[in-house]
């Protein structure tokens, strides 16, 4: 094993060894909904500003993810057992000096701040918290990719003991194509803002607005906290997606 390979390998508190970049395969379905920008700004750490889509309006992405592989690949025999996850992400811009909608895109780097991330296993919690500071918690999450689309249900966790989230994203009839993105994922770890590049490839569809078969139910506390609307601005679906999660970079001291 080379020195570079040794530096990329980390052993979690659970005893699992993982290698960065972390190789993932997954199915996902999600929606983007409007939210009150003042509520989002109160949550975001210094250095980030909520992506403005209209005066006083930002947005939030809610995504159900079913992992098929976590870290295991031809070159890396280590990894974790697959798990389910539900992500609440605030699209945000780093380094922007303006609040003008769309002008932010030319003034800073867009990414997503991860606000809540319930998962189904303790190793998944350790993976996210110890390497990147993701706000993961173990609770009941079920994500299924069926003939009609992706369905995610979250029960328990920080927003209540009962079923708290239900998301259904219908399988698109068209507009599925191979995509290749690199996104910035933002977290806070030990009080420091962390930027993590996430490379995403695979067949995915993006739709605008609501659609038949796409529904969203979220707990009242989360709705109030983020100032959420329920009507989707956009939908995302992908059944055969690959991702690479790189090492995080500290953005502030």
Buried (B, 14 or more C-beta within 10 A) or exposed (E): EEEEEEEBEBEBEBEBBBBBBBBBBBBBBBBBBBBBBEBBBEBBBEBBBBBBBEEEBBBBBBBBBBBBBBBBBEEBEBBBBBBBBBBBBBBBBBEBEBBEBEBBEEBBBBBBBBBBBBBBBBBBBBBBBBBBBBBBBBBBBBBBBEEEBBBBBBBBBEBBEEEBBBBBBBBBEEEBEEBEEEBBBBBBBEEBBBBBBBBBBBEBBBBEEBBEEBBBEBBEEBBEBBBBBEEBBBBBBBBBBBBBBBBBEEBEE
